[in-house]
Amino acid sequence: MLQDFIESSSLGDIILMKRKDLTSKLTRTFLHFSSYDHIAVIITVTNETKVIDSTPEHGLRFLDLREYMRFNLDFYDSFVYRRLEFNGKVDVEEHAYEFVLGLFTKVAKDQSEGKMVVPKNAEVVAALYKKMGLLNNMKQSSDFSVGDFCRDKNMRLQHNAILSGEMQIVIENPTETQKNLLLQQLS
């Protein structure tokens, strides 16, 4: 499961994650209306698979996929992904790279001006999809939540793009032995 995901993930695929703690359960129930409380998006750069992630604790991050999964195994109890499927990925890659550069430039500029604004994780995914021409502009990127990207919402993308069903990456609630095996796969 995990190895297949790492080898086949590509631009625009999303990772949905869930914690078991009470705060996360409340967040899922009352803010995201979803089974998940966090989302990250895959970006491929010169044959390297990266993840864009945004959290209040760590800010906006651009990490290697394996490093990202290693780091998050201790924080999340469930990982699923949804593959972005559409014709013409090559045509949108340039827009995706422009988005990444623009996003990190804006955050750096805001920080230099003393603004500590970190975009929500779902906002980052929505903004990328808009830049790729897959979401219309009728809804602001900041108005999207994690729940909007879950299977049960059946998000309507443009240009015949779809998000696949949810595929489990890591078994839910792995034991310590299972986590150690997963960490070995990620090394």
Rosetta constraint file for C-alpha pairs under 8 A:
AtomPair CA 1 CA 5 HARMONIC 6.21 0.50
AtomPair CA 1 CA 168 HARMONIC 7.28 0.50
AtomPair CA 1 CA 169 HARMONIC 5.41 0.50
AtomPair CA 1 CA 170 HARMONIC 6.94 0.50
AtomPair CA 2 CA 6 HARMONIC 6.26 0.50
AtomPair CA 2 CA 169 HARMONIC 5.08 0.50
AtomPair CA 2 CA 170 HARMONIC 6.25 0.50
AtomPair CA 2 CA 182 HARMONIC 7.82 0.50
AtomPair CA 2 CA 185 HARMONIC 7.96 0.50
AtomPair CA 3 CA 7 HARMONIC 6.15 0.50
AtomPair CA 3 CA 185 HARMONIC 7.18 0.50
AtomPair CA 4 CA 8 HARMONIC 6.00 0.50
AtomPair CA 5 CA 9 HARMONIC 5.62 0.50
AtomPair CA 5 CA 169 HARMONIC 6.70 0.50
AtomPair CA 6 CA 65 HARMONIC 7.30 0.50
AtomPair CA 6 CA 66 HARMONIC 7.48 0.50
AtomPair CA 9 CA 13 HARMONIC 6.48 0.50
AtomPair CA 9 CA 42 HARMONIC 7.22 0.50
AtomPair CA 9 CA 49 HARMONIC 7.49 0.50
AtomPair CA 9 CA 83 HARMONIC 7.34 0.50
AtomPair CA 10 CA 42 HARMONIC 6.21 0.50
AtomPair CA 10 CA 43 HARMONIC 6.55 0.50
AtomPair CA 10 CA 44 HARMONIC 6.05 0.50
AtomPair CA 10 CA 49 HARMONIC 7.09 0.50
AtomPair CA 10 CA 83 HARMONIC 7.82 0.50
AtomPair CA 11 CA 41 HARMONIC 7.98 0.50
AtomPair CA 11 CA 42 HARMONIC 5.39 0.50
AtomPair CA 11 CA 43 HARMONIC 4.59 0.50
AtomPair CA 11 CA 44 HARMONIC 5.40 0.50
AtomPair CA 11 CA 84 HARMONIC 7.60 0.50
AtomPair CA 11 CA 89 HARMONIC 7.72 0.50
AtomPair CA 11 CA 93 HARMONIC 7.66 0.50
AtomPair CA 12 CA 41 HARMONIC 5.96 0.50
AtomPair CA 12 CA 42 HARMONIC 5.35 0.50
AtomPair CA 12 CA 43 HARMONIC 6.27 0.50
AtomPair CA 12 CA 83 HARMONIC 7.47 0.50
AtomPair CA 12 CA 84 HARMONIC 5.63 0.50
AtomPair CA 12 CA 128 HARMONIC 7.99 0.50
AtomPair CA 12 CA 129 HARMONIC 7.50 0.50
AtomPair CA 13 CA 41 HARMONIC 5.88 0.50
AtomPair CA 13 CA 42 HARMONIC 5.28 0.50
AtomPair CA 13 CA 43 HARMONIC 7.94 0.50
AtomPair CA 13 CA 81 HARMONIC 7.08 0.50
AtomPair CA 13 CA 82 HARMONIC 5.81 0.50
AtomPair CA 13 CA 83 HARMONIC 4.57 0.50
AtomPair CA 13 CA 84 HARMONIC 4.89 0.50
AtomPair CA 13 CA 163 HARMONIC 7.93 0.50
AtomPair CA 14 CA 39 HARMONIC 6.77 0.50
AtomPair CA 14 CA 40 HARMONIC 5.70 0.50
AtomPair CA 14 CA 41 HARMONIC 4.47 0.50
AtomPair CA 14 CA 42 HARMONIC 6.09 0.50
AtomPair CA 14 CA 81 HARMONIC 5.50 0.50
AtomPair CA 14 CA 82 HARMONIC 5.39 0.50
AtomPair CA 14 CA 83 HARMONIC 6.63 0.50
AtomPair CA 14 CA 84 HARMONIC 7.58 0.50
AtomPair CA 15 CA 39 HARMONIC 5.55 0.50
AtomPair CA 15 CA 40 HARMONIC 5.23 0.50
AtomPair CA 15 CA 41 HARMONIC 6.26 0.50
AtomPair CA 15 CA 42 HARMONIC 7.83 0.50
AtomPair CA 15 CA 79 HARMONIC 6.77 0.50
AtomPair CA 15 CA 80 HARMONIC 5.78 0.50
AtomPair CA 15 CA 81 HARMONIC 4.37 0.50
AtomPair CA 15 CA 82 HARMONIC 6.64 0.50
AtomPair CA 16 CA 36 HARMONIC 6.17 0.50
AtomPair CA 16 CA 37 HARMONIC 7.58 0.50
AtomPair CA 16 CA 38 HARMONIC 5.81 0.50
AtomPair CA 16 CA 39 HARMONIC 4.63 0.50
AtomPair CA 16 CA 40 HARMONIC 6.79 0.50
AtomPair CA 16 CA 79 HARMONIC 5.84 0.50
AtomPair CA 16 CA 80 HARMONIC 5.30 0.50
AtomPair CA 16 CA 81 HARMONIC 5.89 0.50
AtomPair CA 16 CA 82 HARMONIC 7.98 0.50
AtomPair CA 16 CA 146 HARMONIC 7.96 0.50
AtomPair CA 16 CA 150 HARMONIC 7.96 0.50
AtomPair CA 17 CA 36 HARMONIC 5.45 0.50
AtomPair CA 17 CA 37 HARMONIC 6.19 0.50
AtomPair CA 17 CA 38 HARMONIC 5.12 0.50
AtomPair CA 17 CA 39 HARMONIC 6.27 0.50
AtomPair CA 17 CA 76 HARMONIC 6.28 0.50
AtomPair CA 17 CA 77 HARMONIC 7.44 0.50
AtomPair CA 17 CA 78 HARMONIC 5.48 0.50
AtomPair CA 17 CA 79 HARMONIC 4.72 0.50
AtomPair CA 17 CA 80 HARMONIC 6.56 0.50
AtomPair CA 18 CA 24 HARMONIC 7.61 0.50
AtomPair CA 18 CA 35 HARMONIC 7.17 0.50
AtomPair CA 18 CA 36 HARMONIC 4.72 0.50
AtomPair CA 18 CA 37 HARMONIC 5.38 0.50
AtomPair CA 18 CA 38 HARMONIC 6.57 0.50
AtomPair CA 18 CA 76 HARMONIC 5.55 0.50
AtomPair CA 18 CA 77 HARMONIC 5.78 0.50
AtomPair CA 18 CA 78 HARMONIC 5.12 0.50
AtomPair CA 18 CA 79 HARMONIC 6.86 0.50
AtomPair CA 19 CA 24 HARMONIC 5.95 0.50
AtomPair CA 19 CA 25 HARMONIC 7.44 0.50
AtomPair CA 19 CA 36 HARMONIC 7.86 0.50
AtomPair CA 19 CA 37 HARMONIC 7.21 0.50
AtomPair CA 19 CA 75 HARMONIC 6.88 0.50
AtomPair CA 19 CA 76 HARMONIC 4.70 0.50
AtomPair CA 19 CA 77 HARMONIC 5.20 0.50
AtomPair CA 19 CA 78 HARMONIC 6.97 0.50
AtomPair CA 20 CA 24 HARMONIC 6.61 0.50
AtomPair CA 20 CA 25 HARMONIC 6.58 0.50
AtomPair CA 20 CA 76 HARMONIC 7.65 0.50
AtomPair CA 20 CA 77 HARMONIC 6.58 0.50
AtomPair CA 21 CA 25 HARMONIC 6.36 0.50
AtomPair CA 22 CA 26 HARMONIC 6.19 0.50
AtomPair CA 23 CA 27 HARMONIC 6.16 0.50
AtomPair CA 24 CA 28 HARMONIC 6.13 0.50
AtomPair CA 24 CA 37 HARMONIC 6.33 0.50
AtomPair CA 25 CA 29 HARMONIC 6.16 0.50
AtomPair CA 25 CA 37 HARMONIC 7.85 0.50
AtomPair CA 26 CA 30 HARMONIC 5.90 0.50
AtomPair CA 26 CA 31 HARMONIC 7.71 0.50
AtomPair CA 27 CA 31 HARMONIC 5.14 0.50
AtomPair CA 27 CA 32 HARMONIC 6.38 0.50
AtomPair CA 27 CA 37 HARMONIC 6.61 0.50
AtomPair CA 28 CA 32 HARMONIC 4.87 0.50
AtomPair CA 28 CA 33 HARMONIC 5.48 0.50
AtomPair CA 28 CA 34 HARMONIC 5.34 0.50
AtomPair CA 28 CA 35 HARMONIC 6.24 0.50
AtomPair CA 28 CA 36 HARMONIC 6.08 0.50
AtomPair CA 28 CA 37 HARMONIC 5.35 0.50
AtomPair CA 29 CA 33 HARMONIC 5.03 0.50
AtomPair CA 29 CA 34 HARMONIC 6.56 0.50
AtomPair CA 29 CA 35 HARMONIC 8.00 0.50
AtomPair CA 31 CA 145 HARMONIC 7.71 0.50
AtomPair CA 32 CA 36 HARMONIC 7.71 0.50
AtomPair CA 32 CA 37 HARMONIC 6.89 0.50
AtomPair CA 32 CA 145 HARMONIC 5.54 0.50
AtomPair CA 32 CA 146 HARMONIC 5.63 0.50
AtomPair CA 32 CA 147 HARMONIC 4.86 0.50
AtomPair CA 32 CA 148 HARMONIC 7.83 0.50
AtomPair CA 33 CA 147 HARMONIC 5.62 0.50
AtomPair CA 34 CA 146 HARMONIC 7.10 0.50
AtomPair CA 34 CA 147 HARMONIC 4.56 0.50
AtomPair CA 34 CA 150 HARMONIC 7.06 0.50
AtomPair CA 35 CA 147 HARMONIC 7.45 0.50
AtomPair CA 35 CA 150 HARMONIC 7.91 0.50
AtomPair CA 36 CA 146 HARMONIC 6.87 0.50
AtomPair CA 36 CA 147 HARMONIC 7.05 0.50
AtomPair CA 36 CA 150 HARMONIC 7.96 0.50
AtomPair CA 37 CA 146 HARMONIC 6.40 0.50
AtomPair CA 38 CA 121 HARMONIC 6.93 0.50
AtomPair CA 38 CA 122 HARMONIC 7.81 0.50
AtomPair CA 38 CA 146 HARMONIC 6.25 0.50
AtomPair CA 39 CA 53 HARMONIC 7.57 0.50
AtomPair CA 39 CA 121 HARMONIC 5.92 0.50
AtomPair CA 39 CA 122 HARMONIC 6.21 0.50
AtomPair CA 39 CA 125 HARMONIC 7.97 0.50
AtomPair CA 39 CA 146 HARMONIC 6.12 0.50
AtomPair CA 40 CA 51 HARMONIC 6.57 0.50
AtomPair CA 40 CA 52 HARMONIC 5.94 0.50
AtomPair CA 40 CA 53 HARMONIC 5.04 0.50
AtomPair CA 40 CA 54 HARMONIC 7.58 0.50
AtomPair CA 40 CA 121 HARMONIC 6.48 0.50
AtomPair CA 40 CA 122 HARMONIC 7.65 0.50
AtomPair CA 40 CA 125 HARMONIC 7.11 0.50
AtomPair CA 41 CA 51 HARMONIC 5.59 0.50
AtomPair CA 41 CA 52 HARMONIC 5.49 0.50
AtomPair CA 41 CA 53 HARMONIC 6.95 0.50
AtomPair CA 41 CA 125 HARMONIC 6.14 0.50
AtomPair CA 42 CA 49 HARMONIC 6.86 0.50
AtomPair CA 42 CA 50 HARMONIC 5.76 0.50
AtomPair CA 42 CA 51 HARMONIC 4.64 0.50
AtomPair CA 42 CA 52 HARMONIC 6.51 0.50
AtomPair CA 42 CA 65 HARMONIC 7.87 0.50
AtomPair CA 43 CA 49 HARMONIC 6.05 0.50
AtomPair CA 43 CA 50 HARMONIC 5.14 0.50
AtomPair CA 43 CA 51 HARMONIC 5.88 0.50
AtomPair CA 43 CA 52 HARMONIC 7.14 0.50
AtomPair CA 43 CA 96 HARMONIC 7.76 0.50
AtomPair CA 44 CA 48 HARMONIC 5.51 0.50
AtomPair CA 44 CA 49 HARMONIC 4.58 0.50
AtomPair CA 44 CA 50 HARMONIC 5.88 0.50
AtomPair CA 45 CA 49 HARMONIC 6.43 0.50
AtomPair CA 45 CA 50 HARMONIC 7.15 0.50
AtomPair CA 48 CA 64 HARMONIC 7.60 0.50
AtomPair CA 49 CA 64 HARMONIC 6.16 0.50
AtomPair CA 49 CA 65 HARMONIC 5.77 0.50
AtomPair CA 50 CA 62 HARMONIC 6.53 0.50
AtomPair CA 50 CA 63 HARMONIC 5.34 0.50
AtomPair CA 50 CA 64 HARMONIC 4.43 0.50
AtomPair CA 50 CA 65 HARMONIC 4.99 0.50
AtomPair CA 51 CA 61 HARMONIC 7.79 0.50
AtomPair CA 51 CA 62 HARMONIC 5.60 0.50
AtomPair CA 51 CA 63 HARMONIC 5.24 0.50
AtomPair CA 51 CA 64 HARMONIC 6.22 0.50
AtomPair CA 51 CA 65 HARMONIC 5.65 0.50
AtomPair CA 51 CA 68 HARMONIC 7.10 0.50
AtomPair CA 52 CA 60 HARMONIC 7.26 0.50
AtomPair CA 52 CA 61 HARMONIC 5.70 0.50
AtomPair CA 52 CA 62 HARMONIC 4.72 0.50
AtomPair CA 52 CA 63 HARMONIC 6.68 0.50
AtomPair CA 53 CA 60 HARMONIC 5.81 0.50
AtomPair CA 53 CA 61 HARMONIC 5.18 0.50
AtomPair CA 53 CA 62 HARMONIC 6.56 0.50
AtomPair CA 53 CA 63 HARMONIC 7.99 0.50
AtomPair CA 53 CA 121 HARMONIC 6.29 0.50
AtomPair CA 53 CA 124 HARMONIC 7.99 0.50
AtomPair CA 54 CA 58 HARMONIC 7.09 0.50
AtomPair CA 54 CA 59 HARMONIC 5.34 0.50
AtomPair CA 54 CA 60 HARMONIC 4.33 0.50
AtomPair CA 54 CA 61 HARMONIC 6.14 0.50
AtomPair CA 54 CA 118 HARMONIC 7.04 0.50
AtomPair CA 54 CA 119 HARMONIC 6.62 0.50
AtomPair CA 54 CA 120 HARMONIC 6.26 0.50
AtomPair CA 54 CA 121 HARMONIC 4.89 0.50
AtomPair CA 54 CA 124 HARMONIC 7.63 0.50
AtomPair CA 55 CA 59 HARMONIC 5.05 0.50
AtomPair CA 55 CA 60 HARMONIC 6.61 0.50
AtomPair CA 55 CA 118 HARMONIC 7.36 0.50
AtomPair CA 55 CA 120 HARMONIC 7.05 0.50
AtomPair CA 55 CA 121 HARMONIC 6.73 0.50
AtomPair CA 56 CA 118 HARMONIC 6.64 0.50
AtomPair CA 59 CA 118 HARMONIC 5.79 0.50
AtomPair CA 60 CA 104 HARMONIC 7.78 0.50
AtomPair CA 60 CA 107 HARMONIC 7.95 0.50
AtomPair CA 60 CA 118 HARMONIC 6.63 0.50
AtomPair CA 60 CA 119 HARMONIC 7.55 0.50
AtomPair CA 63 CA 67 HARMONIC 6.63 0.50
AtomPair CA 63 CA 68 HARMONIC 5.96 0.50
AtomPair CA 64 CA 68 HARMONIC 6.05 0.50
AtomPair CA 65 CA 69 HARMONIC 6.22 0.50
AtomPair CA 66 CA 70 HARMONIC 6.17 0.50
AtomPair CA 66 CA 186 HARMONIC 5.53 0.50
AtomPair CA 66 CA 187 HARMONIC 7.54 0.50
AtomPair CA 67 CA 71 HARMONIC 6.12 0.50
AtomPair CA 67 CA 186 HARMONIC 7.63 0.50
AtomPair CA 68 CA 72 HARMONIC 6.21 0.50
AtomPair CA 69 CA 73 HARMONIC 6.06 0.50
AtomPair CA 69 CA 186 HARMONIC 7.60 0.50
AtomPair CA 70 CA 183 HARMONIC 6.20 0.50
AtomPair CA 70 CA 186 HARMONIC 6.60 0.50
AtomPair CA 71 CA 75 HARMONIC 7.90 0.50
AtomPair CA 72 CA 76 HARMONIC 6.11 0.50
AtomPair CA 73 CA 77 HARMONIC 7.43 0.50
AtomPair CA 73 CA 179 HARMONIC 7.26 0.50
AtomPair CA 77 CA 172 HARMONIC 5.76 0.50
AtomPair CA 77 CA 173 HARMONIC 4.90 0.50
AtomPair CA 77 CA 174 HARMONIC 7.26 0.50
AtomPair CA 78 CA 168 HARMONIC 7.96 0.50
AtomPair CA 78 CA 170 HARMONIC 6.57 0.50
AtomPair CA 78 CA 171 HARMONIC 6.84 0.50
AtomPair CA 78 CA 172 HARMONIC 4.76 0.50
AtomPair CA 78 CA 173 HARMONIC 6.51 0.50
AtomPair CA 79 CA 168 HARMONIC 6.14 0.50
AtomPair CA 79 CA 169 HARMONIC 5.48 0.50
AtomPair CA 79 CA 170 HARMONIC 5.60 0.50
AtomPair CA 79 CA 171 HARMONIC 7.67 0.50
AtomPair CA 79 CA 172 HARMONIC 7.37 0.50
AtomPair CA 80 CA 166 HARMONIC 5.90 0.50
AtomPair CA 80 CA 167 HARMONIC 5.18 0.50
AtomPair CA 80 CA 168 HARMONIC 4.30 0.50
AtomPair CA 80 CA 169 HARMONIC 5.13 0.50
AtomPair CA 80 CA 170 HARMONIC 7.27 0.50
AtomPair CA 81 CA 166 HARMONIC 5.58 0.50
AtomPair CA 81 CA 167 HARMONIC 5.32 0.50
AtomPair CA 81 CA 168 HARMONIC 6.59 0.50
AtomPair CA 81 CA 169 HARMONIC 6.72 0.50
AtomPair CA 82 CA 163 HARMONIC 5.75 0.50
AtomPair CA 82 CA 164 HARMONIC 5.16 0.50
AtomPair CA 82 CA 165 HARMONIC 5.94 0.50
AtomPair CA 82 CA 166 HARMONIC 5.15 0.50
AtomPair CA 82 CA 167 HARMONIC 6.42 0.50
AtomPair CA 83 CA 163 HARMONIC 5.55 0.50
AtomPair CA 83 CA 164 HARMONIC 5.13 0.50
AtomPair CA 83 CA 165 HARMONIC 7.73 0.50
AtomPair CA 84 CA 161 HARMONIC 7.09 0.50
AtomPair CA 84 CA 162 HARMONIC 5.97 0.50
AtomPair CA 84 CA 163 HARMONIC 4.70 0.50
AtomPair CA 84 CA 164 HARMONIC 6.47 0.50
AtomPair CA 85 CA 161 HARMONIC 5.60 0.50
AtomPair CA 85 CA 162 HARMONIC 5.35 0.50
AtomPair CA 85 CA 163 HARMONIC 6.16 0.50
AtomPair CA 85 CA 164 HARMONIC 7.04 0.50
AtomPair CA 86 CA 159 HARMONIC 7.55 0.50
AtomPair CA 86 CA 160 HARMONIC 6.41 0.50
AtomPair CA 86 CA 161 HARMONIC 4.40 0.50
AtomPair CA 86 CA 162 HARMONIC 6.61 0.50
AtomPair CA 87 CA 160 HARMONIC 7.93 0.50
AtomPair CA 87 CA 161 HARMONIC 7.44 0.50
AtomPair CA 88 CA 92 HARMONIC 7.00 0.50
AtomPair CA 89 CA 93 HARMONIC 6.36 0.50
AtomPair CA 90 CA 94 HARMONIC 7.87 0.50
AtomPair CA 92 CA 96 HARMONIC 6.30 0.50
AtomPair CA 92 CA 132 HARMONIC 5.36 0.50
AtomPair CA 92 CA 133 HARMONIC 7.87 0.50
AtomPair CA 93 CA 97 HARMONIC 6.27 0.50
AtomPair CA 93 CA 132 HARMONIC 7.76 0.50
AtomPair CA 94 CA 98 HARMONIC 6.23 0.50
AtomPair CA 95 CA 99 HARMONIC 6.09 0.50
AtomPair CA 95 CA 131 HARMONIC 6.05 0.50
AtomPair CA 95 CA 132 HARMONIC 5.72 0.50
AtomPair CA 96 CA 100 HARMONIC 6.31 0.50
AtomPair CA 96 CA 128 HARMONIC 6.52 0.50
AtomPair CA 96 CA 131 HARMONIC 6.73 0.50
AtomPair CA 96 CA 132 HARMONIC 6.21 0.50
AtomPair CA 97 CA 101 HARMONIC 6.22 0.50
AtomPair CA 98 CA 102 HARMONIC 5.96 0.50
AtomPair CA 99 CA 103 HARMONIC 5.88 0.50
AtomPair CA 99 CA 128 HARMONIC 6.40 0.50
AtomPair CA 99 CA 131 HARMONIC 6.60 0.50
AtomPair CA 100 CA 104 HARMONIC 6.21 0.50
AtomPair CA 101 CA 105 HARMONIC 6.01 0.50
AtomPair CA 102 CA 106 HARMONIC 6.03 0.50
AtomPair CA 103 CA 107 HARMONIC 6.28 0.50
AtomPair CA 104 CA 108 HARMONIC 6.06 0.50
AtomPair CA 105 CA 109 HARMONIC 6.10 0.50
AtomPair CA 106 CA 110 HARMONIC 6.10 0.50
AtomPair CA 107 CA 111 HARMONIC 6.13 0.50
AtomPair CA 107 CA 117 HARMONIC 7.47 0.50
AtomPair CA 107 CA 118 HARMONIC 7.39 0.50
AtomPair CA 108 CA 112 HARMONIC 6.18 0.50
AtomPair CA 109 CA 113 HARMONIC 6.34 0.50
AtomPair CA 110 CA 114 HARMONIC 6.38 0.50
AtomPair CA 110 CA 115 HARMONIC 4.95 0.50
AtomPair CA 110 CA 116 HARMONIC 6.80 0.50
AtomPair CA 110 CA 117 HARMONIC 7.20 0.50
AtomPair CA 111 CA 115 HARMONIC 5.05 0.50
AtomPair CA 111 CA 116 HARMONIC 5.70 0.50
AtomPair CA 111 CA 117 HARMONIC 7.78 0.50
AtomPair CA 119 CA 123 HARMONIC 6.27 0.50
AtomPair CA 119 CA 124 HARMONIC 6.49 0.50
AtomPair CA 119 CA 142 HARMONIC 7.79 0.50
AtomPair CA 120 CA 124 HARMONIC 6.47 0.50
AtomPair CA 120 CA 142 HARMONIC 7.21 0.50
AtomPair CA 121 CA 125 HARMONIC 6.71 0.50
AtomPair CA 121 CA 146 HARMONIC 7.67 0.50
AtomPair CA 122 CA 126 HARMONIC 6.16 0.50
AtomPair CA 122 CA 141 HARMONIC 7.91 0.50
AtomPair CA 122 CA 142 HARMONIC 7.70 0.50
AtomPair CA 122 CA 144 HARMONIC 5.88 0.50
AtomPair CA 122 CA 145 HARMONIC 5.21 0.50
AtomPair CA 122 CA 146 HARMONIC 5.30 0.50
AtomPair CA 123 CA 127 HARMONIC 5.98 0.50
AtomPair CA 123 CA 141 HARMONIC 4.92 0.50
AtomPair CA 123 CA 142 HARMONIC 4.83 0.50
AtomPair CA 123 CA 143 HARMONIC 7.18 0.50
AtomPair CA 123 CA 144 HARMONIC 5.86 0.50
AtomPair CA 123 CA 145 HARMONIC 7.17 0.50
AtomPair CA 124 CA 128 HARMONIC 6.20 0.50
AtomPair CA 124 CA 141 HARMONIC 7.43 0.50
AtomPair CA 125 CA 129 HARMONIC 6.23 0.50
AtomPair CA 126 CA 130 HARMONIC 6.14 0.50
AtomPair CA 126 CA 135 HARMONIC 7.37 0.50
AtomPair CA 126 CA 141 HARMONIC 5.19 0.50
AtomPair CA 126 CA 142 HARMONIC 7.96 0.50
AtomPair CA 126 CA 144 HARMONIC 6.80 0.50
AtomPair CA 127 CA 131 HARMONIC 6.17 0.50
AtomPair CA 127 CA 141 HARMONIC 5.36 0.50
AtomPair CA 128 CA 132 HARMONIC 6.18 0.50
AtomPair CA 129 CA 133 HARMONIC 6.26 0.50
AtomPair CA 129 CA 134 HARMONIC 5.15 0.50
AtomPair CA 129 CA 135 HARMONIC 5.69 0.50
AtomPair CA 130 CA 134 HARMONIC 5.53 0.50
AtomPair CA 130 CA 135 HARMONIC 4.69 0.50
AtomPair CA 130 CA 136 HARMONIC 6.46 0.50
AtomPair CA 130 CA 137 HARMONIC 7.21 0.50
AtomPair CA 133 CA 158 HARMONIC 7.11 0.50
AtomPair CA 133 CA 159 HARMONIC 7.98 0.50
AtomPair CA 134 CA 157 HARMONIC 5.24 0.50
AtomPair CA 134 CA 158 HARMONIC 4.66 0.50
AtomPair CA 134 CA 159 HARMONIC 6.59 0.50
AtomPair CA 134 CA 161 HARMONIC 7.00 0.50
AtomPair CA 135 CA 156 HARMONIC 7.79 0.50
AtomPair CA 135 CA 157 HARMONIC 5.50 0.50
AtomPair CA 135 CA 158 HARMONIC 5.95 0.50
AtomPair CA 136 CA 157 HARMONIC 8.00 0.50
AtomPair CA 136 CA 158 HARMONIC 7.34 0.50
AtomPair CA 139 CA 143 HARMONIC 6.65 0.50
AtomPair CA 139 CA 144 HARMONIC 7.92 0.50
AtomPair CA 140 CA 144 HARMONIC 7.36 0.50
AtomPair CA 144 CA 148 HARMONIC 6.27 0.50
AtomPair CA 145 CA 149 HARMONIC 7.55 0.50
AtomPair CA 146 CA 150 HARMONIC 7.07 0.50
AtomPair CA 147 CA 153 HARMONIC 7.19 0.50
AtomPair CA 148 CA 153 HARMONIC 5.81 0.50
AtomPair CA 148 CA 155 HARMONIC 6.66 0.50
AtomPair CA 149 CA 153 HARMONIC 6.77 0.50
AtomPair CA 149 CA 154 HARMONIC 7.70 0.50
AtomPair CA 149 CA 155 HARMONIC 6.47 0.50
AtomPair CA 150 CA 154 HARMONIC 7.21 0.50
AtomPair CA 150 CA 155 HARMONIC 7.94 0.50
AtomPair CA 150 CA 166 HARMONIC 7.78 0.50
AtomPair CA 151 CA 155 HARMONIC 7.89 0.50
AtomPair CA 151 CA 165 HARMONIC 6.05 0.50
AtomPair CA 151 CA 166 HARMONIC 6.42 0.50
AtomPair CA 155 CA 162 HARMONIC 7.92 0.50
AtomPair CA 155 CA 163 HARMONIC 7.75 0.50
AtomPair CA 156 CA 162 HARMONIC 7.41 0.50
AtomPair CA 157 CA 161 HARMONIC 5.50 0.50
AtomPair CA 157 CA 162 HARMONIC 6.18 0.50
AtomPair CA 170 CA 174 HARMONIC 7.71 0.50
AtomPair CA 174 CA 178 HARMONIC 5.53 0.50
AtomPair CA 174 CA 179 HARMONIC 5.97 0.50
AtomPair CA 175 CA 179 HARMONIC 6.14 0.50
AtomPair CA 176 CA 180 HARMONIC 6.17 0.50
AtomPair CA 177 CA 181 HARMONIC 6.38 0.50
AtomPair CA 178 CA 182 HARMONIC 6.23 0.50
AtomPair CA 179 CA 183 HARMONIC 6.11 0.50
AtomPair CA 180 CA 184 HARMONIC 6.29 0.50
AtomPair CA 181 CA 185 HARMONIC 6.47 0.50
AtomPair CA 182 CA 186 HARMONIC 6.38 0.50
AtomPair CA 183 CA 187 HARMONIC 6.38 0.50
